[in-house]
């Protein structure tokens, strides 16, 4: 029987929406949730000729965005309470999944990411299954990939040293909680989750763009330093000590061991934090000790001279990293760790390799020639995205003005003209273990539009918010 796979990932459902009194932690707002429900309702049903399966490849919900913030919510009642709140506040999505399963006999595969590790625990997992069942539903949560003949799908976080899940420890936690036993020892929180809870969430209260602006990693920190964020040096020193306790060559079930498959080694995070310190001190790293009050103080208390120095240092830093920023949004290019892992999978016989996790939609051929397959696809995200305006890469004078205007909007949290939903998905057709087609598409229109760099740039361009 012919099979059609639709693959989405990184929905990040959850988090409190913004109010007049406080900026929220929700990165997939109601307008995108409505679009997601509409997308699911538009999926074809099962027919005698073709089976249809929706794969949601990780980060389905976002426990890290739910208060009280914890890098891992190990208490089963607290985890269920968070999930119950998410389910209630994003009900249209789950209702659409029910209709797909019950009314059209569609199949659904759920996969674990790194923001929803708690879904592997007995209580939350059953709560989610009850919310969308009964029907053809499977949940993959024990470090397995989903395969359908020559197609391999996984979240992709195991190639990221900040976010690779220690599945041996998670398996132990599930075993203990299933018997109502306390977690001993406690589940080791991922460095990436600690980064979100200990660094990004506190920054997000004042700078709500920190987890939306791409490229990710520590790239937003020079900007928040230019805006006067406090304690960047202290944060980095703390986090470096924590990170040193996390083995780079993964332990049990945190594959792969090969360094070429682990997203580390170029020290880019360290450079970004060093640069953030440089900018926070007014553009001269030698002034850091003398300016420790600036690093720990309130942004509004600094002099205009220091503020101008920060802006100028930021301008030089961003201009120097133009290639990295552009690469992030090139649909036809991917960074080495994910591409190397995809090539290894294709060498094992997989014609289509699909990851999520990075929030950046990709389509990269894996053959030496011009053949369509094997191919690597990244499903992108349904969470909002931001990118720096293209005018920053123009002539120096106009670029400086464009950056200053962009930073001014960030400083005042005027994000509406920069924050965008660009939902994407993969569609793969398989017949008798032969791939008929495989591509990534934008999900914000009536017709399937293949994802492209031009289309992505157009959707992320600044200006009045799209309808």
RAWODA-V250697 format. One record per pair of residues at least 6 apart in sequence whose ideal C-beta (glycine too) atoms are under 7 Angstrom apart, sorted by the first residue. I is the first residue (numbers start at 0). GAP is how many residues later the second one is. Records with the same first field share a line. If there is no record, write none. Layout:
I: GAP, GAP
//
This chain:
0: 49, 50
1: 47, 48, 427, 429
2: 47, 48, 50, 145, 427
3: 46, 48, 425
4: 48, 50, 143, 146, 423
5: 37, 48, 419, 421
6: 48, 50, 146, 347, 372, 418, 419
7: 48, 371, 374, 417
8: 47, 48, 49, 50, 146, 347, 370
9: 49, 346, 347, 349, 371, 372, 373
10: 17, 25, 45, 48, 49, 371
11: 15, 16, 47, 50, 103, 371
12: 15, 47, 48, 49, 73, 77, 80
13: 47, 48, 51, 52, 72
14: 9, 10, 11, 12, 47, 50, 51
15: 8, 9, 10, 51
16: 7, 9, 12
17: 6
22: 182, 185, 390
24: 40, 176, 179
25: 39
26: 184, 185, 356, 357
27: 354, 355, 356
28: 355
30: 390
31: 350, 389, 391
32: 57, 59, 60
33: 58
34: 386, 388, 409
35: 57, 346, 387
36: 55, 56, 59
38: 404
39: 56, 57, 60
40: 55, 58
42: 9, 11, 57, 63
43: 8
44: 7, 59, 60, 61
45: 6, 58, 59, 60
50: 56
51: 54
52: 54, 56
53: 46, 52, 54
54: 54, 56, 91, 98
55: 54, 55
56: 54, 96, 97, 98, 297, 299, 322
57: 53, 54, 55, 97, 298, 299
58: 54, 55, 56, 57, 96, 297
59: 50, 53, 56
60: 22, 25, 55
61: 53, 54
62: 10, 19, 52, 53, 55
63: 51, 129, 132, 133
65: 16, 19, 20
68: 128, 132
69: 127
70: 118, 119, 122, 123, 126
71: 45, 115, 117, 121
72: 6, 9, 45
73: 99, 109, 112, 113
75: 45, 47, 101
78: 39, 42, 44, 45
79: 43, 44, 47
82: 41, 44, 45
83: 43
86: 7, 44
93: 37, 38
96: 11, 35
97: 34
99: 6
100: 7, 31, 34, 35, 36
101: 33
106: 29
107: 28, 29
108: 29, 31, 37
109: 29
110: 29, 35, 43, 44
111: 7, 8, 28, 29, 43
112: 42, 44, 244
113: 43, 49, 51, 76, 78
116: 48, 53
117: 6
118: 6, 9, 22
119: 21, 50, 54
120: 52, 53, 56
121: 52, 55, 56
124: 14
128: 8, 10
139: 6
141: 25, 29
142: 24, 110
144: 7, 8, 9
145: 7, 8
147: 282
148: 281, 284
149: 199, 200, 201, 202, 283, 285
150: 199, 200, 201, 277, 279, 284
151: 193, 198, 201, 202
152: 201
153: 201
154: 200, 201, 202
155: 182, 199, 200, 201, 202
156: 6, 7, 8, 200
157: 6, 96, 97
158: 102, 103, 104, 178, 179, 182
159: 103, 197
160: 87, 101, 102, 103
161: 28, 29, 30, 33
162: 27, 29
163: 86, 90
164: 25, 89
165: 22, 85, 88
166: 86, 87
167: 83, 84, 85
168: 18, 19
169: 17
172: 10, 14
175: 6, 7
190: 51, 52, 55
193: 48
194: 44
198: 36, 40
199: 10, 11
202: 7, 21, 26
203: 6, 7
206: 17, 20, 22
207: 205, 207
208: 177, 201, 206
209: 10, 14
211: 172, 173, 174, 207
212: 7, 173
213: 114, 145, 146, 171, 172, 173
214: 109, 110, 113
216: 51, 52, 55
217: 51, 54, 55
218: 53
220: 11, 51, 52, 55
221: 50, 53, 54, 57, 92, 95
222: 91, 184, 187
224: 7, 51, 54, 55, 85
225: 53, 84, 85, 88, 181
226: 72, 183, 184
227: 71, 72, 74
228: 70
229: 65, 66, 67, 68
230: 64, 65
231: 41, 44, 45, 48, 63
232: 44, 62
235: 37
247: 14, 16
248: 8
249: 7
258: 6
259: 80
260: 76, 79, 80
261: 75
262: 74
274: 42
276: 8, 11
277: 7, 35
278: 31, 34, 35
279: 14, 15, 30
280: 6, 7, 10, 13
281: 9, 24, 27, 28
282: 26, 27, 29, 30
293: 8, 12
310: 93, 96
314: 85, 88
317: 70, 74, 85
318: 80
321: 71
324: 63
326: 6
327: 32
328: 58, 124, 127, 128
329: 123
330: 30, 31, 32, 120, 121, 122, 125
331: 31, 32, 121
332: 31
333: 28, 30, 42
337: 17
338: 25, 37
341: 11, 24, 34
342: 23
344: 8
345: 7, 20, 28
349: 24
350: 22, 23, 84
351: 21, 22, 23, 25, 76, 83, 86
352: 21, 23
353: 23, 25, 72
354: 23
355: 22, 23
357: 20
358: 21, 22, 24, 26
359: 18, 20
360: 17, 18, 19, 63, 79, 90, 95
361: 14, 15, 16
362: 12, 14, 76, 77, 88
363: 12
364: 10
365: 8, 9, 10
366: 7
372: 62
374: 63
376: 49, 61, 63
378: 45, 46, 47, 61
379: 44
381: 41
383: 35, 36, 37
384: 35, 37, 75
385: 32, 33
386: 73
387: 18
388: 13, 17, 73
389: 67
390: 7, 8, 11
391: 7, 10, 11
392: 6
408: 6, 9
415: 49
416: 45, 46, 47, 48
417: 44
419: 39, 40
421: 20, 22, 34, 37, 38
422: 20, 21
423: 16, 17, 18, 19, 27
424: 16, 18
425: 14
426: 12, 14
427: 7, 10
428: 7, 8
429: 6
438: 11
439: 11
440: 7, 8, 9, 10
441: 7, 9, 13
448: 6
//
